[in-house]
């Protein structure tokens, strides 16, 4: 998802959370300011769904809860409160059961787009690292088969893969890139930089 550059008036956390339950448009919240989210592409949706499908058996086996796109993650950083909508989040903390947000995810996934990539790679990468529960942060390209995994146990050094499988400590299970991209029809989607792309 991308964030609209236009910010709205200052809101309390309570007003923001209440507003999100009835709003037709989702908003991310950064220290009192909200930012409208734009819609996701077909590839984004297919990738998130495929990841959820691949990870659900392992998540259920560990008593974890898996959410795609509509569950917020709440962060407290230097006295500021933030709410982001990741592409996918997984929480294995039985105390992390708020109805509308997660405080203790162990895995967060963002699907990259031209409008969000910079934020996902910098702002969100740094913000998510402040979550003590977070073990892994996965960035997934949607214009080619490529993932980047950041792990707490390796001091957030990136692992890049373009084929094969990656092991996710959060669910103690592997996932293959073939599974992640199983439903994306590359032939019908011009790649970024392709002269045929709009």
Beta strands, then each sheet from edge to edge (+ up, - down):
strand 1: 3-7
strand 2: 27-30
strand 3: 33-37
strand 4: 65-68
strand 5: 72-77
strand 6: 80-84
strand 7: 88-91
strand 8: 101-102
strand 9: 107-111
strand 10: 136-140
strand 11: 147-151
strand 12: 158-161
strand 13: 165-168
strand 14: 173-176
sheet 1: 1+ 3- 2+ 6- 5+ 8+
sheet 2: 4+ 7- 9+ 10+ 11- 12+
sheet 3: 13+ 14-
end
